[in-house]
């Protein structure tokens, strides 16, 4: 005589879904523009910064802040070098004429 026993079914505990956040890579030219701008270069950060911003818009990379800061530092360096060059030239001309 066997009893009518129904076995229990074991259900696995539901796990929450795993979400992976896609990692955006930082544009290398934006970092180069930033570093060269910090070092006081004038033309290279401007060129690299503009190219980096174009690549960031096209590819969706990260690093736009680095590119913008590199651009600002590059343009500031150009302005400082121009003002220093004008002042130096004016000083030389003034000294020669005096």
C-alpha positions in Angstrom: 0.0 0.0 0.0 1.5 3.1 -1.1 0.3 6.5 -0.2 -0.3 9.0 -2.9 2.5 11.4 -2.2 3.2 14.2 -4.7 6.8 15.4 -4.7 7.4 19.1 -4.0 8.8 20.9 -7.0 11.8 23.1 -6.1 11.9 26.4 -7.9 15.1 28.3 -8.0 15.2 31.6 -6.2 14.7 34.3 -8.8 17.9 36.4 -9.2 17.7 40.1 -10.2 18.8 40.8 -13.7 22.4 41.8 -14.3 22.9 45.1 -16.1 26.2 46.0 -17.6 26.9 49.7 -18.0 28.8 50.3 -21.3 32.1 51.9 -20.6 32.9 54.9 -22.9 36.5 55.2 -23.7 38.2 58.6 -23.2 39.5 60.1 -26.4 43.3 60.1 -26.5 43.5 63.4 -28.4 41.5 65.2 -25.8 43.9 64.1 -23.1 46.8 65.1 -25.3 45.2 68.6 -25.8 44.7 68.9 -22.0 48.3 67.9 -21.1 49.9 70.1 -23.8 47.7 73.0 -22.7 48.9 72.5 -19.1 52.5 72.5 -20.3 52.1 75.8 -22.0 52.0 74.8 -25.7 49.9 77.0 -27.9 49.1 75.6 -31.3 49.1 71.8 -30.6 46.4 71.9 -27.9 44.2 73.9 -30.2 44.6 71.5 -33.1 44.2 68.4 -30.9 41.3 69.9 -29.1 39.3 70.6 -32.2 40.1 67.2 -33.7 39.1 65.5 -30.4 35.8 67.3 -30.2 34.9 66.2 -33.8 35.8 62.6 -33.0 33.9 62.7 -29.7 30.7 63.9 -31.5 31.2 61.3 -34.2 32.1 58.3 -32.0 30.4 59.1 -28.7 33.7 58.9 -26.8 34.2 60.5 -23.4 36.6 63.4 -22.8 34.9 66.5 -24.1 35.8 68.4 -20.9 39.5 67.5 -21.4 39.3 68.8 -25.0 37.6 72.0 -24.1 40.0 72.8 -21.3 42.9 72.0 -23.7 41.4 74.4 -26.2 41.0 77.2 -23.6 44.5 76.8 -22.3 45.9 76.7 -25.9 44.1 79.9 -26.9 45.2 81.6 -23.7 48.8 80.6 -24.4 48.5 82.0 -27.9 47.2 85.3 -26.5 50.0 85.5 -23.9 52.7 84.7 -26.5 51.3 87.3 -28.9 51.1 90.0 -26.1 54.6 89.1 -25.0 55.9 89.2 -28.5 54.3 92.6 -29.1 55.7 94.0 -25.8 59.2 92.6 -26.6 59.2 94.0 -30.1 58.0 97.4 -28.8 60.7 97.4 -26.2 63.4 96.6 -28.7 62.2 99.3 -31.1 61.9 101.8 -28.2 65.5 100.9 -27.0 66.9 101.2 -30.5 65.3 104.6 -31.1 66.2 106.1 -27.7 
